[in-house]
Amino acid sequence: MAGRTLTRQELTSLIEKGEVDTVIVGFPDLQGRLVGKRVTGWFFLEDVADHGTENCNYLIATDMDDNPVPGYRFASYDQGYGDMVAMPDWNTVRVLPWIPKTALVLCDMSEPSTKKLISVSPRQVLRDQVDAAHALGFEPRLGSEIEFYLFHDSYREAHAKNYRGLSPHSPWMEDYQIVQTTMDEYVIGDIRRNLDAAGIPIECSKGEAGRGQHEVNLRYTEAVEMADRNLIYKSAAKEIAASHGRSVSFMAKYNMNETGSSCHVHSSLWNLADNSAAFASSPKDSHHMPKVFEQYLAGLLATARDFSLLWAPTVNSYRRFQPGSWAPTAIAWGGDNRTLGYRVVGHGAGARVECRIPGSDANSYFAFAGTIAGGLYGIRHELKLEPAFVGNGYEATNITRIPNSLGEAIGHWEKSAIAKECFGDEVHYHIGNMARAEWAAFGNTVTDWELTRYFERS
């Protein structure tokens, strides 16, 4: 049986009995990483539980190296990089079995003086889209499948090698293989069991289509909780692998000769009025999609290029979109067709759409927000769904394609009236500035490929 989240009273009791002496007070940064503070148990009860903890607001305005990035309206040197308050969300308390005597509580970010929630913080970006769904009478539920590579090298060893010549944990592609994944089980099984014990229900794990590649599938749930689970899952996988002297990578494409790592997002809407599945077909016509499902899917297709930043946020993300690679290049939908960006699967209450565009490097809060926003856009504007595509989406000549680069994706996002309509001006600008900083950092770099190609022969 899976573990569960704790109540505030249960956490208090564990601290008072000495079974928990450290509480991680955390939240996601723009890159979808867990950041925050470790506080002692007694201090958490006396000061943090009711008042939160202060954190520099640059934490949701930096690049991946934690460098302050110019151009943000929310935070800057000109504004002094002040504080923001992380207030515990009491629905997120978990004991982390892989870290001794440690609990985790995730937080919502607010302004210190006004207590106003910070609209550009990742949890709030997603929550605002959930609220938009509620206003239309729906509860979004999502699940995701995030892949990663497991290496024999530790993180320190990988760094010393400049991340070259690493040893995948399997010498073979291990898609669905049992014998090879048994050899990996001392790490993968540890990840699975610890997450389950921490109140993150795990359905299964499996080998994937790369050497040392794995996928761990978490149980679907409401949107913010699902993104929280992904946040913890990615942190836990790294921490648990490191405890065994191993490393894992959630890069979208760590090697051009290997299969990319994805974050397939399954989404559906449920009626708030009676908790029924809004995408379930009528028993009298099980092959016909309900109109709300058609409009939702049409919205996903209509917004896919504009919203690609939310699913593919880094330069490396776009290396994954290769023909015949299991990563889609086509913005089209079909029934159970893995060559397309969108796949309609399930039946009855389990009917849903799988978006195959996001990579494993996606920030789940933004990826889920984009999925919900696109679907709701289709519902609000009553968009008509194009016919399902039949055939090989990689070879089709009349299909819209996913952007080829981060630069192209930035152009679509910045020009998008739809993105501004769905997210508002502040969030639209904030995410655009994040992407521009990433693109500029890449533009200021001479790559190993360039040195090899041009140093002697140019």
C-alpha positions in Angstrom: 0.0 0.0 0.0 1.3 3.4 -0.9 2.1 5.9 1.8 0.3 9.2 2.0 0.6 12.9 2.8 0.5 13.9 6.4 -1.7 16.4 8.2 -0.2 19.4 10.0 -1.0 17.7 13.3 0.7 14.5 12.3 3.9 16.4 11.3 3.8 18.3 14.6 3.6 15.0 16.5 6.6 13.5 14.5 8.7 16.5 15.3 7.8 16.5 19.0 8.7 12.8 19.2 12.0 13.4 17.5 11.2 11.2 14.5 11.5 14.2 12.2 14.2 16.8 13.0 14.4 18.6 9.6 11.8 20.1 7.4 12.5 21.0 3.8 10.4 24.1 3.0 10.5 24.0 -0.8 9.0 25.2 -4.0 9.8 24.9 -7.8 12.0 27.3 -9.6 11.6 28.3 -13.2 13.4 25.2 -14.4 11.2 23.0 -12.4 13.8 22.2 -9.7 13.1 21.9 -6.0 14.6 24.9 -4.1 14.1 26.3 -0.6 15.5 25.8 2.9 16.1 23.0 5.4 14.9 24.2 8.8 15.1 22.4 12.1 11.9 20.8 13.4 11.5 23.0 16.4 12.1 26.2 14.4 9.6 25.1 11.8 6.9 24.7 14.5 7.7 27.9 16.3 8.3 30.3 13.4 7.7 28.8 9.9 4.5 26.9 10.2 2.4 30.0 10.6 4.6 32.7 9.1 6.4 31.0 6.3 10.0 31.6 5.4 11.7 34.4 3.4 13.5 33.6 0.2 15.2 36.0 -2.3 12.9 36.6 -5.2 15.6 36.1 -7.7 15.0 32.4 -7.3 12.2 32.6 -9.9 14.1 35.0 -12.1 17.4 33.2 -12.7 18.9 30.9 -15.3 19.9 27.3 -14.7 23.2 28.4 -13.2 21.4 30.6 -10.7 22.7 33.7 -12.4 20.5 36.7 -12.0 18.9 37.4 -15.4 18.3 41.0 -16.6 15.0 42.0 -18.2 12.5 40.6 -15.7 9.8 42.9 -14.5 9.2 40.9 -11.4 12.7 41.0 -9.9 15.9 42.8 -10.8 19.0 44.6 -9.4 17.2 47.9 -9.9 14.5 46.7 -7.6 17.0 45.3 -5.1 16.1 41.7 -5.3 13.9 41.6 -2.3 12.2 38.8 -0.4 9.2 36.6 -1.2 7.5 34.5 1.4 7.1 30.7 1.1 3.9 29.7 2.9 3.4 26.0 3.6 0.6 24.3 1.6 -0.6 21.8 4.2 -1.9 19.4 1.6 1.7 18.6 0.6 3.4 17.4 3.8 5.4 14.2 3.2 8.1 12.3 5.1 11.0 11.5 2.8 12.1 7.9 3.5 15.4 8.3 1.6 16.6 11.2 3.8 16.8 10.4 7.5 14.4 12.2 9.8 13.3 14.6 7.1 9.9 15.9 6.0 9.0 18.1 3.0 6.3 20.7 2.7 5.8 22.6 -0.6 4.9 26.2 -0.5 3.1 29.0 -2.3 4.9 32.2 -2.9 3.6 35.6 -1.9 4.6 39.2 -1.5 5.9 40.0 2.0 3.9 43.2 2.5 0.6 42.6 0.6 0.5 38.8 1.0 -0.6 38.7 -2.6 0.3 35.4 -4.4 3.1 35.8 -7.0 1.5 35.2 -10.4 4.7 34.2 -12.1 5.7 31.5 -9.7 5.3 28.1 -11.3 2.7 26.7 -8.9 0.6 29.8 -9.3 0.9 29.7 -13.1 -0.6 26.3 -13.0 -3.2 27.0 -10.3 -4.5 29.9 -12.4 -5.2 27.6 -15.3 -6.9 25.1 -12.9 -9.1 28.0 -11.7 -9.9 28.9 -15.3 -11.1 25.3 -15.7 -13.2 25.5 -12.6 -14.9 28.6 -13.9 -16.0 26.5 -16.9 -17.2 23.7 -14.6 -14.3 21.3 -15.0 -11.6 19.7 -12.9 -8.4 18.9 -14.9 -6.7 15.6 -14.1 -3.3 14.7 -15.5 -0.7 12.0 -15.5 2.7 11.9 -17.0 5.4 9.5 -17.9 8.9 10.9 -17.4 11.9 9.1 -18.7 15.6 9.3 -17.7 18.9 7.7 -18.3 20.8 5.8 -15.5 24.6 5.8 -15.6 27.2 3.8 -13.7 29.1 7.0 -13.2 28.5 9.2 -10.1 27.6 12.8 -10.6 31.1 13.8 -9.5 32.7 11.4 -11.9 30.5 12.6 -14.7 31.4 16.2 -14.0 35.1 15.3 -14.0 34.7 13.7 -17.5 32.9 16.8 -18.7 29.9 14.5 -19.2 31.6 12.7 -22.0 32.3 9.0 -22.3 29.8 8.1 -19.6 28.8 4.5 -19.1 25.1 3.8 -19.5 23.8 1.3 -16.9 22.8 -1.1 -19.6 24.9 -1.9 -22.7 21.6 -2.7 -24.5 18.4 -1.1 -25.4 16.1 -2.4 -22.6 12.6 -1.5 -23.7 10.3 -3.7 -21.6 13.2 -6.1 -20.9 13.0 -7.8 -17.5 16.4 -9.4 -17.1 18.4 -6.2 -17.7 16.0 -4.1 -15.6 16.5 -6.6 -12.8 20.2 -5.6 -12.9 19.1 -2.0 -12.5 16.6 -2.7 -9.8 18.9 -1.8 -6.9 18.5 1.8 -8.0 15.2 1.8 -9.9 13.4 -0.3 -7.3 14.8 2.0 -4.5 13.3 5.0 -6.4 10.0 3.2 -6.8 9.6 2.1 -3.2 10.8 5.3 -1.6 8.4 7.4 -3.7 5.5 5.1 -2.9 6.3 5.3 0.8 6.4 9.1 0.5 2.8 9.3 -0.6 3.5 9.4 -4.3 1.6 6.4 -5.8 3.7 4.6 -8.3 2.0 2.4 -10.9 5.0 0.8 -12.6 8.5 1.2 -14.0 9.9 -0.2 -17.2 13.0 -0.2 -19.3 12.8 2.2 -22.3 14.1 2.4 -25.8 17.7 3.5 -24.9 20.7 2.0 -23.2 20.1 2.6 -19.5 16.9 4.4 -20.1 13.9 4.0 -17.7 10.5 5.3 -17.1 8.6 5.5 -13.8 4.9 6.0 -14.0 3.1 7.9 -11.3 -0.6 7.7 -10.6 -2.7 10.4 -12.3 -4.4 13.0 -10.1 -5.5 16.7 -10.0 -3.1 19.1 -11.9 -1.2 20.8 -9.1 -0.7 17.7 -7.1 0.5 15.9 -10.2 3.1 18.6 -10.9 4.1 18.4 -7.2 4.6 14.7 -7.5 6.8 15.2 -10.6 8.9 17.8 -8.8 9.6 15.4 -5.9 10.1 12.4 -8.3 12.8 14.1 -10.3 14.6 15.2 -7.1 14.3 11.8 -5.5 15.6 10.0 -8.5 18.8 12.0 -8.5 19.2 11.8 -4.7 18.6 8.1 -4.6 20.8 7.3 -7.5 23.6 9.5 -5.9 23.3 7.5 -2.7 24.2 4.4 -4.8 27.2 6.1 -6.5 25.2 6.4 -9.7 23.7 9.3 -11.7 20.5 9.9 -13.7 19.9 12.5 -16.3 16.6 14.1 -17.3 18.1 15.8 -20.4 15.8 15.6 -23.3 18.6 14.3 -25.6 21.9 13.5 -23.9 23.3 11.8 -26.9 22.2 12.1 -30.6 22.7 8.3 -31.0 20.3 7.5 -28.2 16.6 7.8 -27.9 15.4 11.1 -26.3 13.7 11.2 -22.9 10.1 12.4 -22.9 7.5 13.6 -20.5 4.2 12.3 -22.1 1.3 14.2 -20.6 -2.1 12.6 -20.3 -5.0 14.9 -19.6 -8.7 14.8 -19.2 -11.5 17.0 -17.8 -14.0 15.9 -15.2 -17.3 17.6 -14.5 -17.3 19.4 -11.2 -21.1 19.1 -10.8 -21.1 15.3 -10.5 -17.5 14.2 -10.7 -18.2 12.4 -14.0 -15.6 12.1 -16.9 -16.3 14.8 -19.4 -14.4 12.9 -22.1 -16.3 9.6 -21.7 -18.3 8.7 -24.8 -22.0 7.7 -24.6 -22.7 4.0 -24.1 -24.9 4.3 -27.2 -22.1 5.6 -29.4 -18.8 4.5 -27.9 -16.8 5.6 -31.0 -17.9 9.2 -30.9 -16.0 11.8 -28.9 -18.1 14.2 -26.8 -18.1 17.7 -28.2 -16.2 19.1 -25.2 -13.4 16.5 -25.9 -13.3 17.5 -29.6 -13.0 21.2 -28.7 -10.4 20.5 -26.0 -8.3 18.5 -28.5 -8.8 21.1 -31.2 -7.5 23.8 -28.8 -4.4 21.7 -28.1 -3.7 21.5 -31.8 -4.3 25.2 -32.3 -1.9 26.3 -29.6 0.8 23.7 -29.9 3.3 25.8 -31.8 2.7 28.9 -29.7 3.0 27.0 -26.5 6.0 24.8 -27.4 8.2 26.8 -25.0 6.2 25.3 -22.1 7.0 21.7 -23.2 10.5 22.2 -24.7 12.2 25.0 -22.6 15.9 24.5 -23.4 18.2 24.4 -26.4 18.6 20.7 -25.9 14.9 20.1 -25.9 14.8 20.5 -29.7 17.5 17.9 -30.4 14.8 15.3 -29.4 12.4 16.0 -32.3 14.0 13.7 -34.9 12.1 11.6 -37.5 11.7 8.0 -36.5 12.8 8.7 -32.9 9.6 8.1 -30.9 9.5 11.9 -30.3 6.9 13.5 -32.5 7.6 16.2 -35.1 4.0 16.5 -36.3 1.3 18.6 -34.7 -1.6 16.3 -35.5 -3.8 13.8 -33.7 -4.8 10.2 -34.1 -6.1 7.2 -32.3 -3.2 5.3 -30.7 -0.6 6.6 -33.2 2.8 7.3 -31.6 4.2 9.2 -34.6 2.0 12.2 -33.8 2.1 14.9 -31.2 -1.3 13.9 -29.8 -2.7 10.4 -29.2 -6.3 9.7 -28.1 -6.3 6.7 -25.8 -8.5 5.0 -23.2 -12.2 4.4 -23.1 -15.1 5.2 -20.8 -14.0 7.3 -17.9 -10.4 6.6 -18.9 -10.7 8.4 -22.2 -8.0 11.0 -22.5 -5.4 12.7 -24.8 -1.7 12.1 -24.5 0.5 14.9 -25.5 3.8 13.4 -26.7 5.6 16.7 -27.3 7.1 17.5 -23.8 10.6 16.3 -23.0 11.8 15.1 -19.6 13.5 18.5 -19.1 10.1 20.3 -19.0 8.9 22.1 -15.9 5.8 20.1 -15.1 4.0 23.2 -13.8 4.4 25.0 -17.1 3.8 21.9 -19.2 0.6 21.2 -17.4 -0.5 24.8 -17.5 0.1 24.9 -21.3 -1.9 21.7 -21.7 -4.9 23.0 -19.7 -4.8 26.5 -21.3 -4.7 25.1 -24.8 -7.6 22.7 -24.2 -9.7 25.5 -22.5 -9.0 27.8 -25.4 -10.5 25.3 -27.7 -13.6 25.0 -25.5 -14.1 28.7 -25.0 -13.8 29.4 -28.7 -15.7 26.2 -29.7 -13.0 25.1 -32.1 -13.8 22.4 -34.7 -11.6 19.4 -34.6 -9.8 18.4 -37.8 -10.0 14.7 -38.9 -7.7 12.2 -37.3 -4.5 11.6 -39.2 -3.8 8.0 -40.3 -0.4 6.9 -41.2 3.3 7.8 -40.5 3.4 11.4 -39.2 7.1 11.6 -39.7 6.7 11.2 -43.5 3.6 13.3 -44.0 4.1 16.4 -46.2 0.9 18.4 -45.2 1.2 18.6 -41.4 2.3 21.5 -39.2 5.5 20.8 -37.5 6.9 21.5 -34.0 9.4 24.3 -34.0 13.0 23.3 -34.9 14.8 25.4 -32.3 14.3 27.3 -29.1 14.8 30.5 -31.1 11.9 29.6 -33.4 9.7 28.7 -30.4 10.5 32.0 -28.8 9.2 33.8 -31.9 5.9 31.9 -31.8 5.5 32.6 -28.1 6.3 36.3 -28.3 3.9 36.9 -31.2 1.1 34.8 -29.8 -2.1 36.7 -29.0 -3.4 33.3 -27.8 -0.6 33.0 -25.2 -1.3 36.5 -23.9 -5.1 35.7 -23.7 -4.6 32.4 -21.8 -1.8 33.5 -19.4 -2.0 37.3 -19.1 0.7 39.8 -19.9 2.9 39.3 -16.8 3.2 35.5 -17.1 3.6 35.8 -20.9 6.5 38.2 -20.5 8.1 36.3 -17.6 8.3 33.0 -19.5 9.4 34.8 -22.6 12.3 36.5 -20.8 13.3 33.1 -19.3 13.5 31.6 -22.8 15.4 34.6 -24.3 18.0 34.3 -21.5 18.5 30.6 -22.3 18.8 31.3 -26.0 21.2 34.1 -25.5 23.4 32.0 -23.2 23.7 29.4 -26.0 24.5 32.1 -28.5 27.4 33.2 -26.4 29.0 29.7 -26.4 31.5 28.1 -28.7 30.5 24.4 -28.8 32.8 21.4 -29.1 31.2 20.6 -32.4 32.3 24.0 -33.8 35.9 23.5 -32.6 36.1 20.1 -34.2 34.6 21.3 -37.4 36.2 24.7 -37.9 39.4 25.0 -35.8 41.8 23.4 -38.4 39.7 23.3 -41.6 38.1 26.7 -41.8 
